[in-house]
Amino acid sequence: MSTDNAMKISADHLRRDAFLYVRQSSLRQVFENTESTKRQYALRDRAVALGWPIERVHVIDNDLGLSGAQSQDRDGFQRLVTEVAMGHAGIVLGLEVSRLARNNADWHRLLELAAMSRTLIMDEDGVYDAASFNDRMLLGLKGTMSEAELHILKSRLQGGILNKARRGELELPLPIGLVYTPDMRVVLDPDRQIQDTVRMLFDTFREVGSACAVVRRLRNEKILFPRRIRRGIGKGDVLWSEIDHSRVIQILHNPRYAGAFAYGRTRTIYNAKLKSVQQKMPRSDWQVLIPQAHEGYISWDEFERNQTSLEQNAVGFSPGLRGRMPRQGNGLLQGRVLCGRCGARMRVHYEQFEGNLRPYYICNEAVVRHAGKACQWARGPAIDEAVSALLLEAMAPTAIEVALAVQEEISQRVEQAASLRDKQLQRARYEAELARRRYLKVDPDNRLVADALEADWNGKLRDLDTLQREHERQNPVERKRMLGLLIEDVTLLVDEQINMHIRWRGGRTQSLAVARPRPMAVIRKTPEAVVALINELLETDNDQQIASRLNALGHRNWRGEAFTLKKVMLVRRAYGLKTRFERLRESGMLTGEEVARRFGVSATTVHQLGRDGVLKRHRYATNHRYLYEPPGNVRLAKGVGGRYGSRQPRLIDAQQIQQGAS
C-alpha cells in the first residue's frame, strides 16, 4: 500500500464498511471473459490490505450481465448509491470507473454523494477522496473517458452494421412466413400451413380494406395465426393462437412481406422515466430501404396501396388522430367522447330513424381489437343537447371575454365559408336553369343537339345536388370545429342515467347527468290509462267506435297520430284484451245460426227479424255483424200476407199459448 493511499484512509473510514461493486456488460462476457471477473473479485484482498476486515467487505455482484450505460434496472448500483448516501460506506471499490458507470450523470451523482459522506473510491490505480478537488477532477476525467469509450465502441459497431445493411446483407429477425436458407437468402417459409395463413391475411385485407375486418373474419372462421418464439425456452418454435388488431397492423406495415429490405424503421429513445423505448420512424427517415431484395407475399405496389388505406383508416381509429378533424355526420361530439368504463375513445354510429340519421356513441374497442362485445353505448341527441346547452349557459364568468373573442373569430370564419358556399350554390342554380332553358328552346326534331343539351342539363343538376349536400354537411362540421376549440373531451358512463364528465380547454372540468333515453319498446308502449279505457269501452263498443271515442277524448298513439280501427286492434291484441264478440258470447249472446236452429227458420229470416226489431241484437264488428239476445220461452209466429191485410212475424210467449189452448 502506497503512502498517499494510507494517508487518505482514516479511522472513520475503517469504522465503516467496504463495498466492492462487480459488473460485466453482458451475460456473454460473464461466461467468456472470466479473467475480468476474477480481477474484480480480487479487489477484496486490496480492501483487506488497506485495513478492512474480510467480514466487512461486501460484494455487490447482482448487476452481472447488465450494461452500465444507465442506472435504470441496475439494482446493485442503486443499493451502492443508497449505502453511500446513508454514510454506511467507508470505501467503494471497482476495477475501473467503467465498471461503476458509463454515464456521466450517474457517475457524478455518485461522486457528489461520496464527497458529502466522506466516502473513498478506489480502482486499480489507487485510492481517491471525492471531497478533494484534485481527486474529484481526476475521477470526473476518468468518467468522461469511460463514457467516450462507450460512444466510440457503439459508433464502430453501428458503422459496421449500417455498412452491411446498405448492401442488404445484414441478418435481421424475419417476420413469420419468411425464413433464412443456409446460404442466408430470404425465402418463403416452407411450411405450407404458415405460408397459406399469411397469404390469407393479405388476401382478406385486399378484399375488405380494413384491419378490423380482417381480425373479425379470421376470428369468425376460427383461423389461428402463427407466431415464432424469439427468445428464451423454446426459441424458434411456432405457436398458433387467435390474431388481434395490433398483430394485423404490424404485418401490414412490414415491408419484408413485399420483398423489401429495410433498416432503421425504429429508433431507441428514452422516455420520462429514462427507460429505453422503441420509436417508429417515418419512411423518409429510414436509413436503408431496398425494394425487391428477396421474395415476398405481395408486390411493392400493393404494399404502397395498403399503407394508403391504413393511413386513411387511422384517422377514425388511432387514439391520437381520431377527433382531430371533424368528419361527416351530425354527431356533435364525434371523436371527443371517452368511455367511462375502459377509457377508450368512443365512436359514432348512425342509424336511420324517421327519415334522418340518429347518432349513437358506442365503445367498440373490444369489438375492433379482439372481436369482442361492445362496452357501452348511448343515444347521441340527448348528450349533444346537454353539451350544447352547457356551452351556452354554464361557462365560467372569467372565461366569458375569451369565449366571446373565440366566438367572434369563429363566427367570422363560419360566415365567410357559408357565404362562399352560398355563392357556389347560386352559380350552380343559375347554370342549371340556363341549361334547362337551352334544352327547352331546341327543336325536338334535332335529336343530336337536344340529346347534348339534355346531357348538359342533367350534369348541371348533379353538380347542384352535390353542392347542396356538401353545404348541408358543412353545417355540422363547423359546429364540431367550434366545440373543439372549447372542449377537450367528454367522458361518458352509462348507468341508470348518463353521467358526463367534461374537460374544458385549459384544464377546467365539469360534471352533469342527463336522463337515459327510454328504450323504443317503452316509448311505443301504450299508456296504462288508455289500455284501461279501451278495456272498459269494449263492454259496450266495437273497435271502430272505440277509436272514435279515444280521438274525441284527445288520446293519441306514441307517434302522436289519431287512433284507427287497426291501431285499436293492435293494442287489444298486444295486451290480450277480450274482444267485443268474446264478451258478448260470455254474457250468453247467440249467433244468428243458433237462433235460426231454435226457431226452425233460416239465418236470413233471423237477420231480418233483427233489422225489424223483433229480436234484440248487439253489433260486435264494423261490417254489420251482430249477436242476438236469447229469446227466452217464446215461439215465432210467422207473418201473414194477403190482399186484405198482412201481419208481421212476432214472438209469442209459450205460456200464453198453453193457457189459450186450455
C-alpha positions in Angstrom: 0.0 0.0 0.0 1.5 3.4 -1.0 2.0 6.2 1.5 -0.5 8.5 -0.3 -3.3 5.9 -0.2 -2.6 5.2 3.5 -2.8 8.9 4.3 -6.3 9.2 2.8 -7.7 6.3 4.9 -8.7 7.4 8.3 -10.1 5.7 11.3 -13.6 7.0 10.4 -13.3 5.2 7.0 -12.2 2.0 8.6 -15.1 2.2 11.1 -17.5 1.9 8.2 -17.8 -1.0 5.7 -16.2 -1.5 2.3 -18.3 -2.2 -0.8 -16.9 -4.0 -3.8 -19.0 -3.4 -7.0 -18.7 -6.1 -9.7 -20.3 -5.8 -13.1 -20.0 -7.2 -16.7 -21.9 -5.6 -19.6 -23.5 -8.8 -20.9 -24.0 -12.4 -20.0 -21.8 -13.5 -22.8 -18.9 -11.5 -21.2 -19.7 -13.1 -17.9 -19.3 -16.6 -19.3 -16.4 -15.9 -21.7 -14.4 -13.1 -20.1 -13.8 -14.9 -16.8 -10.4 -13.2 -16.2 -12.0 -9.8 -15.9 -14.5 -11.1 -13.4 -11.7 -12.7 -11.3 -9.7 -9.4 -11.3 -12.8 -7.6 -9.9 -13.3 -10.2 -7.1 -9.6 -10.0 -6.3 -10.1 -6.4 -5.1 -11.4 -7.9 -1.8 -7.8 -8.6 -1.0 -6.9 -5.0 -1.7 -9.6 -3.9 0.8 -8.3 -6.3 3.4 -4.7 -5.0 2.8 -6.0 -1.4 3.4 -7.3 -2.4 6.8 -10.9 -3.6 6.4 -11.8 -7.0 7.9 -12.8 -9.6 5.4 -16.3 -9.9 7.0 -17.0 -6.2 6.5 -16.1 -6.2 2.8 -19.5 -6.5 1.0 -19.5 -7.7 -2.6 -22.4 -6.4 -4.8 -22.5 -8.5 -8.0 -26.2 -8.8 -8.9 -25.6 -6.4 -11.9 -23.5 -9.0 -13.7 -24.7 -9.1 -17.3 -26.2 -5.5 -17.3 -24.9 -2.5 -19.2 -23.5 0.5 -17.3 -24.9 3.0 -19.8 -27.6 3.9 -17.3 -28.6 3.2 -13.7 -32.1 2.1 -14.7 -32.8 -1.5 -13.7 -29.4 -1.8 -12.0 -30.4 -2.8 -8.5 -26.9 -3.4 -7.4 -25.8 0.1 -8.3 -28.9 1.6 -6.7 -28.0 -0.3 -3.5 -24.5 1.0 -3.7 -25.7 4.6 -4.1 -28.0 4.2 -1.1 -25.3 2.9 1.1 -23.0 5.8 0.2 -25.8 8.4 0.8 -26.6 7.0 4.3 -22.9 7.1 5.3 -22.5 3.3 5.7 -19.7 3.0 3.2 -16.1 3.9 4.1 -14.8 3.0 0.7 -16.2 1.9 -2.7 -14.1 -0.4 -4.8 -14.3 -1.1 -8.5 -11.8 -2.4 -11.0 -12.2 0.8 -13.1 -14.6 3.7 -13.4 -16.4 2.0 -16.4 -17.5 -0.8 -14.0 -19.4 1.6 -11.8 -21.0 3.7 -14.6 -20.7 4.5 -18.3 -22.9 7.5 -17.8 -21.5 10.9 -16.6 -24.8 11.8 -14.9 -24.8 8.6 -12.8 -21.1 8.9 -12.1 -21.1 12.5 -10.9 -24.1 11.8 -8.8 -22.2 9.1 -7.0 -19.2 11.4 -6.7 -21.3 14.1 -5.1 -22.8 11.7 -2.5 -19.3 10.3 -1.8 -18.0 13.8 -1.2 -20.8 14.7 1.2 -20.5 11.4 3.2 -16.6 11.4 3.1 -16.5 8.1 1.2 -13.4 7.0 -0.6 -13.3 5.5 -4.1 -10.7 3.0 -5.2 -9.9 1.5 -8.6 -6.9 -0.5 -9.8 -4.8 2.7 -10.0 -5.3 4.0 -6.5 -7.5 5.5 -3.8 -9.3 8.8 -4.3 -11.1 11.2 -1.9 -14.2 12.6 -3.6 -14.1 15.6 -1.2 -10.7 16.6 -2.6 -10.8 18.9 -5.6 -7.9 17.3 -7.4 -9.1 13.7 -6.9 -12.7 14.7 -7.9 -11.4 16.3 -11.1 -9.4 13.2 -11.9 -12.4 11.0 -11.2 -14.5 13.2 -13.4 -12.0 13.0 -16.2 -12.0 9.2 -15.9 -15.8 9.2 -16.0 -15.7 11.3 -19.2 -13.2 9.0 -20.8 -15.3 6.0 -19.9 -18.4 7.5 -21.5 -16.4 8.5 -24.6 -15.1 4.9 -24.8 -18.6 3.5 -24.8 -19.6 6.0 -27.5 -16.6 5.0 -29.7 -17.4 1.4 -29.3 -21.0 1.9 -30.2 -20.0 4.1 -33.2 -17.7 1.3 -34.5 -20.4 -1.3 -34.1 -23.1 0.9 -35.6 -20.9 1.8 -38.6 -20.2 -1.8 -39.4 -23.9 -2.7 -39.0 -25.0 0.2 -41.2 -22.4 -0.6 -43.9 -23.7 -4.2 -44.0 -27.3 -3.0 -44.1 -26.7 -0.8 -47.1 -25.7 -3.8 -49.0 -28.8 -5.7 -47.8 -26.6 -8.3 -46.2 -27.4 -7.6 -42.5 -29.1 -10.5 -40.8 -32.2 -9.3 -39.1 -35.0 -11.3 -37.4 -37.6 -12.2 -40.0 -41.3 -12.0 -39.5 -43.4 -15.1 -39.5 -43.8 -16.6 -43.0 -40.2 -15.8 -44.0 -37.0 -17.8 -43.2 -33.3 -17.8 -44.0 -31.7 -20.5 -46.1 -28.3 -22.0 -45.1 -26.7 -19.5 -47.6 -28.5 -16.6 -45.8 -31.1 -16.0 -48.6 -34.6 -14.9 -47.6 -37.4 -17.2 -48.9 -41.0 -18.0 -48.0 -41.5 -20.4 -45.1 -41.5 -24.0 -46.5 -44.3 -24.8 -44.0 -47.4 -24.6 -46.3 -49.8 -24.0 -43.4 -47.8 -20.9 -42.3 -47.5 -19.7 -45.9 -51.2 -20.2 -46.7 -52.3 -18.4 -43.5 -50.1 -15.4 -44.2 -51.4 -15.3 -47.8 -55.0 -15.4 -46.5 -54.4 -12.4 -44.3 -53.2 -10.3 -47.3 -56.0 -11.7 -49.5 -58.6 -10.8 -46.8 -57.2 -7.2 -46.5 -57.2 -6.9 -50.2 -60.9 -7.7 -50.2 -62.2 -5.8 -47.1 -59.7 -3.0 -46.9 -59.7 -2.8 -43.1 -57.5 -4.4 -40.4 -60.5 -4.6 -38.1 -62.5 -6.5 -40.7 -59.5 -8.9 -41.1 -59.5 -9.7 -37.4 -63.3 -10.2 -37.4 -63.3 -12.6 -40.4 -60.3 -14.7 -39.2 -61.9 -15.0 -35.7 -65.3 -15.8 -37.1 -63.8 -18.5 -39.2 -61.8 -19.9 -36.3 -58.5 -19.4 -38.1 -55.4 -19.4 -35.9 -52.3 -17.4 -36.8 -48.7 -18.5 -36.2 -46.1 -16.7 -34.2 -42.5 -17.7 -33.6 -40.8 -17.6 -30.2 -37.9 -15.1 -30.4 -36.0 -15.8 -27.2 -35.9 -18.0 -24.1 -37.2 -21.5 -23.7 -38.5 -22.9 -27.0 -36.8 -20.3 -29.1 -37.7 -20.9 -32.8 -40.8 -22.8 -32.0 -44.1 -21.8 -33.8 -47.2 -21.2 -31.7 -50.7 -20.9 -33.1 -53.3 -18.5 -31.5 -56.0 -16.1 -32.3 -54.9 -12.9 -34.0 -55.6 -9.4 -32.8 -55.7 -6.0 -34.4 -52.1 -4.9 -33.4 -50.7 -8.0 -35.0 -52.5 -7.4 -38.2 -51.3 -3.8 -38.3 -47.7 -5.0 -37.6 -47.8 -7.4 -40.5 -49.4 -5.0 -43.0 -46.8 -2.3 -42.2 -43.8 -4.6 -42.5 -42.0 -4.1 -45.9 -40.3 -7.5 -45.7 -43.6 -9.1 -46.8 -43.3 -7.0 -50.0 -39.8 -8.4 -50.6 -38.0 -5.2 -49.4 -35.1 -5.0 -47.1 -35.5 -2.1 -44.6 -33.2 -0.9 -41.8 -33.9 1.9 -39.3 -37.6 1.6 -39.1 -37.4 2.2 -35.3 -35.1 4.2 -33.1 -34.2 3.8 -29.4 -35.1 6.8 -27.3 -35.5 7.4 -23.6 -38.8 8.3 -22.0 -39.5 10.4 -18.9 -38.5 7.5 -16.7 -35.2 7.2 -18.5 -36.3 3.8 -19.9 -35.3 3.0 -23.4 -38.3 2.6 -25.8 -38.6 2.0 -29.5 -40.0 4.8 -31.6 -41.3 4.2 -35.0 -39.8 6.4 -37.7 -41.4 7.7 -40.9 -40.3 6.1 -44.1 -38.4 9.3 -45.1 -36.1 8.7 -42.0 -35.4 5.0 -42.7 -31.6 4.5 -43.1 -31.9 1.8 -45.7 -34.7 0.7 -48.0 -34.0 -1.8 -50.8 -37.2 -2.9 -52.7 -37.2 -6.3 -54.4 -34.4 -7.6 -52.3 -36.0 -11.0 -51.9 -39.2 -13.0 -52.5 -42.3 -11.7 -50.8 -46.0 -12.3 -50.4 -47.2 -9.1 -52.1 -45.8 -6.7 -54.6 -44.3 -3.3 -53.7 -47.2 -1.5 -55.4 -49.7 -3.4 -53.3 -47.7 -2.6 -50.2 -47.9 1.1 -51.1 -51.7 0.8 -51.6 -52.1 -0.9 -48.2 -50.2 1.9 -46.5 -52.5 4.4 -48.0 -55.6 2.5 -46.9 -54.2 2.1 -43.4 -53.4 5.8 -43.2 -56.9 6.7 -44.2 -58.4 4.3 -41.7 -56.2 5.6 -38.9 -58.0 9.0 -39.0 -61.0 7.3 -37.4 -59.2 4.6 -35.4 -56.0 5.8 -33.9 -56.5 7.3 -30.4 -54.1 10.1 -31.3 -55.7 11.0 -34.6 -59.4 10.4 -34.0 -61.4 13.5 -33.4 -58.6 15.9 -34.7 -60.5 16.8 -37.8 -64.3 17.0 -37.9 -65.9 14.4 -40.2 -69.3 14.0 -41.8 -72.4 13.2 -39.7 -74.5 15.2 -37.2 -72.9 13.7 -34.1 -71.7 16.8 -32.3 -69.1 15.1 -30.1 -67.5 12.9 -32.8 -64.0 12.0 -31.7 -64.3 13.6 -28.3 -66.2 11.1 -26.2 -64.3 8.8 -23.8 -65.7 5.6 -22.3 -66.0 5.8 -18.6 -65.6 2.1 -18.2 -62.5 1.2 -20.2 -61.1 4.6 -21.0 -61.1 4.1 -24.8 -62.3 6.7 -27.2 -65.9 6.0 -28.3 -67.1 6.1 -31.9 -70.2 7.4 -33.6 -72.6 5.0 -35.2 -75.6 6.3 -37.2 -79.0 4.6 -37.7 -81.9 5.6 -39.9 -84.8 7.0 -37.7 -87.9 8.7 -39.1 -86.1 9.7 -42.3 -83.0 11.1 -40.5 -79.7 9.7 -39.3 -79.6 9.4 -35.5 -76.1 9.2 -33.9 -75.2 6.7 -31.2 -72.0 6.9 -29.1 -70.6 3.4 -28.8 -67.4 2.0 -27.2 -66.5 -0.9 -29.5 -62.8 -1.0 -28.7 -63.1 -4.7 -27.7 -65.1 -5.3 -30.9 -62.4 -3.8 -33.1 -59.3 -5.1 -31.5 -60.4 -8.5 -30.2 -63.8 -9.2 -32.0 -65.5 -9.0 -28.5 -68.6 -7.2 -27.3 -69.4 -3.5 -27.1 -68.5 -2.0 -23.7 -71.4 0.6 -23.6 -73.4 2.8 -25.8 -75.8 5.8 -25.6 -78.0 7.7 -27.9 -76.5 10.9 -29.1 -79.2 13.5 -29.3 -79.7 13.9 -25.5 -76.0 14.1 -24.9 -75.4 16.6 -27.7 -78.3 18.8 -26.5 -76.9 18.8 -22.9 -73.4 19.7 -24.1 -74.8 22.4 -26.4 -76.8 23.9 -23.5 -73.7 23.8 -21.3 -71.6 25.7 -23.9 -74.2 28.5 -23.8 -75.1 28.6 -20.2 -72.5 27.1 -17.9 -69.3 28.9 -18.8 -67.3 30.4 -16.0 -67.5 34.3 -15.8 -63.8 34.6 -16.1 -63.8 32.8 -19.4 -66.6 35.0 -21.0 -64.2 37.5 -22.6 -62.1 34.7 -24.1 -65.2 32.9 -25.2 -66.6 36.0 -26.9 -63.3 36.6 -28.7 -63.2 33.0 -29.8 -66.9 33.1 -30.8 -66.3 36.2 -32.8 -63.4 34.7 -34.7 -65.3 31.5 -35.3 -68.4 33.4 -36.4 -66.4 35.4 -38.9 -64.8 32.3 -40.3 -68.1 30.4 -40.4 -69.9 33.3 -42.1 -67.1 33.7 -44.6 -67.2 30.0 -45.5 -71.0 29.9 -45.6 -71.0 33.0 -47.9 -68.7 31.3 -50.3 -70.8 28.2 -50.4 -74.0 30.2 -50.9 -72.3 31.9 -53.9 -71.4 28.5 -55.3 -74.9 27.3 -54.9 -76.3 30.4 -56.6 -73.9 29.9 -59.5 -74.9 26.2 -59.8 -78.6 27.1 -59.7 -78.1 29.7 -62.4 -76.1 27.3 -64.6 -78.8 24.5 -64.1 -81.6 26.9 -65.0 -79.6 28.2 -68.0 -79.1 24.6 -69.2 -82.9 24.0 -68.8 -83.9 27.0 -70.9 -81.4 26.0 -73.6 -82.9 22.5 -73.7 -86.5 23.8 -73.9 -85.7 26.1 -76.8 -84.1 23.5 -79.0 -86.0 21.9 -81.9 -87.2 18.5 -80.7 -86.6 17.0 -84.2 -82.9 17.9 -83.9 -82.1 15.0 -81.7 -78.3 15.4 -81.8 -78.5 18.9 -80.3 -81.3 18.0 -78.0 -79.5 15.0 -76.5 -76.4 17.1 -75.9 -78.3 19.8 -74.2 -80.2 17.3 -72.1 -77.0 15.7 -71.0 -75.6 19.1 -70.1 -78.7 19.9 -68.1 -78.5 16.6 -66.2 -74.9 17.3 -65.4 -75.6 20.7 -64.0 -78.4 19.3 -61.9 -76.0 16.7 -60.5 -73.5 19.4 -59.7 -76.2 21.4 -57.9 -77.3 18.4 -55.9 -73.6 17.7 -54.9 -73.1 21.3 -53.8 -76.4 21.3 -51.9 -75.4 18.1 -50.0 -71.9 19.5 -49.3 -73.4 22.7 -48.0 -75.6 20.8 -45.6 -72.7 18.6 -44.5 -70.5 21.6 -43.7 -73.0 22.9 -41.2 -72.4 20.1 -38.6 -68.7 20.2 -39.4 -68.5 23.9 -38.5 -70.4 23.2 -35.2 -67.8 20.5 -34.4 -64.9 22.9 -35.0 -66.5 25.4 -32.7 -66.9 22.8 -30.0 -63.4 21.6 -30.4 -62.0 25.0 -29.6 -63.7 25.0 -26.2 -63.9 21.3 -25.1 -61.1 18.8 -24.9 -63.1 15.7 -24.3 -66.3 14.2 -22.7 -66.2 11.0 -20.6 -69.5 9.0 -20.6 -70.6 6.5 -18.0 -74.0 4.9 -18.9 -75.8 3.6 -15.9 -79.3 4.3 -14.6 -78.6 7.8 -16.1 -75.9 9.1 -18.4 -73.1 10.7 -16.4 -70.9 13.1 -18.3 -67.5 14.5 -17.2 -66.5 17.4 -19.4 -62.9 18.6 -19.7 -62.6 22.1 -21.0 -59.7 23.6 -22.8 -57.4 24.9 -20.1 -58.0 22.2 -17.6 -61.3 23.1 -16.0 -63.7 20.2 -15.5 -67.4 19.9 -15.1 -69.8 17.1 -14.5 -73.5 16.7 -15.3 -76.0 13.9 -15.8 -78.9 13.5 -18.2 -81.8 11.1 -18.2 -81.1 7.9 -20.1 -83.4 7.8 -23.2 -86.2 5.3 -22.8 -85.9 2.2 -24.9 -88.0 2.1 -28.0 -90.2 -0.7 -26.5 -91.1 1.6 -23.7 -91.6 4.6 -26.0 -94.0 2.6 -28.2 -95.9 1.2 -25.2 -99.5 2.5 -24.9 -100.1 4.3 -21.6 -101.8 2.2 -19.0 -104.7 4.7 -18.7 -105.5 4.3 -22.4 -105.3 0.5 -22.2 -107.7 0.6 -19.2 -110.1 2.9 -21.1 -110.1 0.6 -24.1 -110.8 -2.4 -21.9 -113.8 -0.5 -20.3 -115.2 0.6 -23.7 -115.1 -2.9 -25.1 -118.0 -3.7 -22.8 -120.3 -1.5 -24.9 -118.5 -0.6 -28.1 -116.6 -2.3 -31.0 -113.1 -1.4 -32.2 -114.3 1.3 -34.7 -116.5 3.0 -32.1 -113.6 2.9 -29.5 -111.2 4.6 -32.0 -113.7 7.4 -32.4 -114.2 7.7 -28.6 -110.5 7.9 -28.0 -109.9 10.5 -30.6 -112.8 12.6 -29.2 -111.2 12.4 -25.8 -107.8 13.7 -27.2 -105.8 10.5 -26.9 -103.0 9.7 -29.4 -100.6 6.9 -30.0 -96.8 7.2 -29.4 -96.2 8.9 -32.7 -98.9 11.5 -32.0 -101.3 10.0 -34.6 -105.0 9.6 -34.2 -106.4 6.1 -33.3 -107.8 4.0 -36.1 -109.6 0.6 -36.2 -106.3 -1.2 -36.9 -104.4 0.7 -34.1 -107.1 -0.2 -31.6 -107.0 -3.9 -32.7 -103.2 -3.8 -32.3 -103.4 -2.5 -28.7 -106.1 -5.1 -27.9 -104.1 -8.0 -29.2 -100.8 -6.8 -27.6 -102.4 -6.6 -24.1 -104.6 -9.7 -24.5 -107.9 -7.9 -24.1 -111.0 -9.8 -24.9 -112.9 -8.8 -28.0 -116.4 -7.4 -28.0 -117.5 -10.7 -29.6 -115.9 -12.8 -26.8 -117.5 -10.6 -24.1 -121.0 -10.9 -25.7 -120.7 -14.6 -26.0 -119.6 -14.9 -22.4 -122.8 -13.0 -21.4 -124.9 -15.6 -23.3 -125.5 -13.9 -26.6 -126.3 -16.2 -29.6 -125.3 -16.2 -33.2 -127.8 -15.9 -36.0 -127.4 -19.5 -36.9 -128.1 -20.6 -33.3 -131.3 -18.6 -33.1 -132.4 -19.9 -36.6 -132.0 -23.5 -35.4 -134.1 -22.8 -32.3 -137.0 -21.4 -34.3 -136.6 -23.7 -37.2 -136.1 -20.9 -39.8 -133.2 -19.7 -41.9 -130.5 -17.4 -40.7 -131.7 -14.8 -43.3 -135.1 -14.7 -41.5 -133.3 -14.2 -38.2 -131.3 -11.3 -39.5 -134.5 -9.7 -41.0 -136.2 -10.1 -37.6 -133.2 -8.4 -36.0 -133.4 -5.5 -38.5 -137.2 -5.2 -37.9 -136.6 -5.1 -34.1 -138.4 -8.3 -33.3 -135.1 -9.8 -32.0 -132.8 -7.8 -29.8 -129.2 -7.7 -31.2 -125.8 -6.2 -30.4 -123.2 -5.3 -33.1 -119.7 -6.6 -32.4 -117.9 -5.5 -35.6 -118.0 -2.8 -38.2 -119.3 -4.9 -41.1 -122.8 -5.3 -39.6 -122.1 -8.4 -37.6 -124.4 -9.0 -34.7 -125.1 -11.3 -31.8 -128.6 -11.8 -30.5 -130.0 -11.9 -27.0 -131.6 -15.3 -26.1 -135.3 -15.1 -27.0 -136.4 -17.0 -23.9 -139.6 -19.2 -23.7 -141.2 -17.9 -26.8 -142.4 -19.2 -30.2 -142.1 -17.4 -33.5 -145.4 -16.7 -35.2 -144.8 -16.3 -38.9 -146.2 -13.3 -40.7 -149.2 -13.5 -42.9 -149.6 -11.6 -46.2 -152.7 -11.1 -48.4 -154.8 -8.8 -50.4 -157.0 -7.7 -47.4 -154.2 -7.3 -44.8 -150.9 -8.7 -43.6 -149.3 -9.5 -40.2 -145.6 -9.2 -39.4 -143.8 -12.1 -37.8 -143.8 -11.8 -34.0 -142.8 -13.6 -30.8 -145.5 -15.3 -28.7 -145.0 -16.3 -25.1 -145.2 -20.1 -25.0 -147.1 -19.9 -21.6 -149.9 -17.8 -23.1 -150.3 -20.3 -25.9 -150.8 -23.1 -23.4 -153.4 -21.1 -21.5 -155.3 -20.3 -24.6 -155.4 -23.9 -25.6 -156.8 -24.9 -22.3 
